[in-house]
Amino acid sequence: MPQLVLNKPGDADWTEVAVPRLRGDGEALVRPVAVATCDLDTAINAGVFPMELPYAVGHEFVAEVVEVSGGVRTVRPGDVVAVPFQISCGRCGRCLRRQTRDCASVPPSSMYGLGTLGGPWGGALTDLVRVPYADAMLLALPPGVAPATVASLDNLPDAWRAVAPHLRGDDRRVLVVGRQSIGLYAVAVARALDADVTYVDTSATRLGIAERLGATPVQHVDGLRLERYPVTVSTDATPEGIRLALGSTARGGVCTDTGIFPGDVRLPLRAMYMSGVTLVTARADARSDLPEVLALVADGRLDPSVVTADVVPWEEAAHAWSNHAGKLVVTR
């Protein structure tokens, strides 16, 4: 069957791979119907994030269940489901603590569509994907929610966990230092939860989207100084961005960083200590947070499609993936 592979930055093409089979009880085979690029995919495609190439692409996706093995109770063939990009069993101690990014039943960092970073699970731009823990992983899409709208099932929960757990009390101000899609999703989530959002970016296009979502846009320039916010989010994966977010976090506030840095970053630890700032940095626990994200979308409070730059048909995937610079969704 065909599988889309990124051979080098800006060069994605189809290759033939073996058709997956069910290997035991509790598994499902699913057919991807909407696949989104992740912000990390965009950085890898642009050649600005080091990655061992080639690799099978596609880890943010919605799919149709094609076949299930014995013991599967929650889904059946024909169901349209959200597929978390991380592999998780739902039964180990870490999964039971909602730490589904670190499931103890599989090798560390097991996930779809990120090559050696995630292991041999394959990518979602293909005909069939094996899901080893179907009951634990798969979530039926709520009625009325279009697959393309919620295909970004990595970046959306990443934005959720950066904002939702930290909104407390009467001061519901949020600062987002943005780049690519996660920052805009964070704006959309915060606004859906009735927060007052300030969005900082260098891109006029993204600043415009943030303003349409209800945020106050601020151009990111050297030496920018801001008031202090109880909740801050850094999504731009630059040292300057995370230091701006940390320096703009109120006493006792929380700053979440969603960026992946190729190297270490110098942080103002003394100032953070004196002001009691909590820095949260980790991969998202996608499966744990997806129910809340999907509920917001189903209720009409969150519309992730506002962030999508392009939606293309399946047959255009190779060209579109090779040339994308913003959130891309491939559908069939």
C-alpha positions in Angstrom: 0.0 0.0 0.0 1.2 3.6 -0.5 2.8 5.6 2.3 3.8 9.2 2.1 7.5 9.7 3.1 9.6 12.8 3.6 12.8 12.1 1.8 14.4 15.4 2.5 13.2 18.9 3.5 10.7 20.0 0.8 10.5 16.6 -0.9 7.7 14.2 0.1 6.7 11.3 -2.1 4.8 8.0 -2.1 6.5 4.7 -1.4 5.1 1.1 -1.1 5.0 -0.5 2.4 3.5 -3.7 3.7 -0.2 -3.8 4.6 -0.5 -4.0 8.5 -2.4 -6.9 10.1 -4.1 -7.4 13.4 -1.6 -9.1 15.8 -3.8 -9.9 18.8 -6.8 -9.1 20.9 -7.7 -5.5 21.6 -6.4 -4.1 18.3 -8.0 -2.2 15.4 -7.1 -1.3 11.8 -8.2 2.2 10.8 -8.3 4.1 7.5 -7.1 7.7 7.9 -9.6 10.2 6.4 -8.1 13.5 7.6 -4.4 14.1 8.3 -2.9 17.3 9.6 0.6 18.6 9.6 2.1 19.2 13.1 4.2 22.3 13.8 7.2 20.0 14.1 6.4 18.6 10.7 6.6 22.1 9.3 9.9 22.8 11.0 11.4 19.5 9.7 10.0 20.2 6.2 11.7 23.6 6.3 15.0 22.1 7.3 15.2 24.0 10.6 14.8 21.0 12.9 17.2 18.1 12.7 15.6 14.8 11.9 16.8 11.5 10.6 15.3 11.2 7.1 13.5 9.7 5.3 10.5 9.0 7.5 6.8 8.2 7.1 4.8 11.3 7.8 1.5 11.9 9.4 0.8 11.6 13.1 -2.2 14.0 13.6 -5.3 12.2 12.2 -8.9 11.2 12.2 -9.8 7.7 10.8 -12.5 5.3 10.0 -12.4 1.9 11.8 -12.0 -0.9 9.3 -11.5 -4.0 11.4 -11.2 -4.9 15.1 -9.9 -8.0 16.8 -11.4 -9.9 19.8 -12.0 -8.0 23.0 -12.6 -4.6 21.5 -15.7 -3.1 23.1 -15.8 0.7 22.4 -15.5 0.9 18.6 -16.6 -1.1 15.6 -16.1 -1.0 11.9 -17.5 2.1 10.3 -17.0 4.4 13.3 -15.1 7.6 12.7 -12.6 8.1 15.4 -9.9 10.5 16.8 -6.6 8.7 16.9 -4.1 10.0 19.5 -0.6 10.2 18.0 1.0 8.6 21.1 0.7 4.9 21.7 -0.9 4.2 25.2 -2.4 1.1 26.8 -4.7 2.9 29.3 -3.9 0.3 32.0 -0.3 0.9 33.2 0.4 3.2 36.2 1.5 6.1 34.0 -1.6 5.9 31.8 -3.8 5.7 34.9 -2.1 9.0 36.1 -3.1 10.5 32.8 0.6 10.4 31.7 -0.3 8.8 28.4 2.8 10.3 26.6 4.9 7.9 28.6 3.0 4.6 28.5 5.0 1.9 30.2 3.7 -0.9 27.9 5.6 0.4 24.9 9.1 1.8 24.3 9.6 5.5 25.4 8.1 8.1 23.0 6.2 5.6 20.9 4.1 7.5 18.4 3.0 7.6 14.8 4.6 9.5 11.9 7.8 10.8 13.4 10.4 8.2 12.3 13.1 7.4 14.8 11.6 9.9 17.3 8.5 7.7 17.6 9.5 4.2 16.6 8.3 1.8 13.9 4.6 2.7 14.0 4.3 4.1 10.5 2.6 7.3 9.4 -1.0 8.3 8.8 -0.8 9.2 5.2 -1.4 5.7 4.1 -4.4 3.3 3.6 -4.4 1.4 7.0 -2.9 2.0 10.4 -2.7 -0.5 13.2 -3.9 0.7 16.6 -2.6 -1.7 19.3 -4.9 -0.6 22.2 -8.1 0.3 20.5 -10.3 0.7 23.5 -7.8 2.9 25.3 -6.8 5.0 22.4 -9.7 5.6 20.0 -12.4 8.2 20.6 -15.6 8.3 18.6 -15.9 11.7 16.9 -18.8 13.7 18.3 -21.9 14.0 16.0 -21.6 17.0 13.7 -17.8 17.4 14.1 -16.1 17.3 10.7 -12.9 15.2 10.6 -10.9 18.0 8.9 -11.8 20.4 11.7 -10.2 18.4 14.5 -7.5 16.5 12.5 -4.7 18.3 14.4 -4.8 15.8 17.3 -1.3 16.7 18.6 -1.2 20.5 18.4 -4.8 20.9 19.8 -4.3 19.0 23.1 -0.9 20.7 23.3 -2.7 24.1 23.3 -5.4 22.9 25.7 -2.9 21.8 28.4 -1.0 25.1 28.1 -4.1 27.1 29.1 -7.0 25.2 30.5 -5.5 23.6 33.7 -4.0 27.0 34.8 -7.1 29.3 34.6 -8.0 30.0 38.2 -9.8 32.7 40.1 -10.9 36.1 38.8 -7.8 37.1 36.9 -8.3 35.2 33.6 -5.6 37.0 31.5 -3.4 34.9 29.2 -0.3 35.8 27.2 0.6 33.7 24.2 3.9 34.1 22.5 3.1 32.4 19.2 4.4 30.9 16.1 2.8 28.4 13.7 -0.4 26.7 14.9 -0.1 25.9 18.6 -0.1 29.5 19.7 -3.2 30.2 17.7 -4.9 27.1 19.0 -4.0 28.3 22.5 -5.7 31.6 21.8 -8.8 29.8 20.5 -8.9 27.5 23.6 -8.4 30.5 26.0 -11.1 32.5 24.3 -13.5 29.5 24.4 -12.9 29.4 28.2 -13.7 33.1 28.5 -10.1 34.3 29.1 -8.7 37.7 28.1 -5.8 37.0 25.7 -2.8 38.9 24.4 -1.1 37.4 21.5 2.5 38.2 20.5 4.0 37.2 17.1 6.2 38.5 14.3 3.8 37.4 11.6 1.1 39.8 10.4 -1.0 36.9 9.1 -1.0 35.1 12.4 -1.6 38.3 14.3 -4.6 38.9 12.1 -6.0 35.4 12.9 -5.4 35.9 16.6 -7.3 39.2 16.4 -10.2 37.5 14.6 -10.2 34.9 17.4 -10.7 37.7 19.9 -7.1 38.3 21.2 -5.3 41.6 21.5 -2.4 41.4 18.9 1.1 42.7 19.7 3.9 42.8 17.2 7.0 41.0 18.6 10.0 43.4 18.4 13.4 43.4 20.1 13.2 44.7 23.6 9.4 44.2 23.9 8.1 44.7 27.5 4.7 43.6 28.6 2.6 43.6 31.8 2.6 40.4 33.8 0.0 37.7 33.3 -1.0 34.8 35.6 -0.9 32.4 32.6 1.7 32.6 29.9 2.4 30.3 26.9 5.5 30.1 24.8 5.0 28.3 21.5 7.6 29.8 19.2 10.5 27.5 20.1 13.1 30.4 20.4 15.1 31.4 23.4 13.8 34.9 23.0 10.2 33.7 23.0 10.4 31.6 26.2 12.4 34.3 28.0 9.7 36.9 27.0 7.0 34.6 28.3 8.8 33.9 31.6 9.6 37.5 32.1 5.9 38.4 31.6 4.6 35.8 34.1 3.0 37.2 37.3 4.2 36.2 40.7 2.9 32.7 41.4 1.9 32.3 37.8 2.4 29.5 35.4 4.3 29.5 32.1 4.0 26.6 29.7 6.5 26.1 26.9 5.4 23.8 24.0 8.5 24.3 21.8 11.1 21.7 21.0 14.6 23.2 21.2 17.5 21.6 19.4 19.8 22.6 22.2 19.8 24.0 25.8 18.4 27.4 26.6 19.5 29.8 29.3 16.7 30.6 31.7 16.3 33.3 34.4 16.0 30.8 37.2 16.9 33.2 40.0 14.1 35.6 39.0 11.7 32.7 38.6 12.6 31.4 42.0 12.0 34.9 43.6 8.7 35.4 42.0 7.5 31.8 42.3 6.9 31.2 38.6 6.1 27.6 37.6 7.6 26.5 34.3 5.8 23.5 32.6 7.6 21.8 29.7 6.8 18.4 28.4 5.2 16.6 25.5 1.4 16.7 25.6 -0.6 13.9 27.1 -2.8 13.8 24.0 -5.2 11.0 24.9 -5.9 12.4 28.3 -6.9 15.8 27.1 -8.7 15.0 23.8 -12.2 14.4 25.4 -12.2 18.0 26.7 -11.0 19.4 23.4 -13.6 17.5 21.4 -16.3 18.5 23.8 -15.5 22.2 23.3 -15.7 21.7 19.5 -18.9 19.8 19.7 -20.5 22.5 21.9 -19.6 25.1 19.2 -17.2 27.0 21.5 -14.0 26.1 19.7 -13.5 26.1 16.0 -9.9 24.9 15.1 -10.6 25.2 11.4 -9.9 29.0 11.7 -6.2 28.1 12.1 -6.0 25.8 9.0 -4.1 27.3 6.1 -5.0 24.7 3.4 -7.2 21.7 3.0 -6.3 19.5 0.0 -7.5 16.2 -1.4 -5.5 13.0 -0.8 -4.1 12.8 -4.3 -2.4 16.2 -3.8 -0.7 15.2 -0.5 2.8 14.8 -1.8 2.9 18.2 -3.5 1.1 19.9 -0.7 3.3 18.4 2.1 6.5 19.3 0.2 5.5 22.9 -0.1 3.4 23.6 3.1 4.4 26.4 5.4 1.3 26.5 7.6 -1.3 24.1 9.0 -2.2 21.7 6.2 -5.0 19.1 6.3 -5.2 16.3 3.8 -8.6 14.7 3.4 -10.4 11.9 1.5 
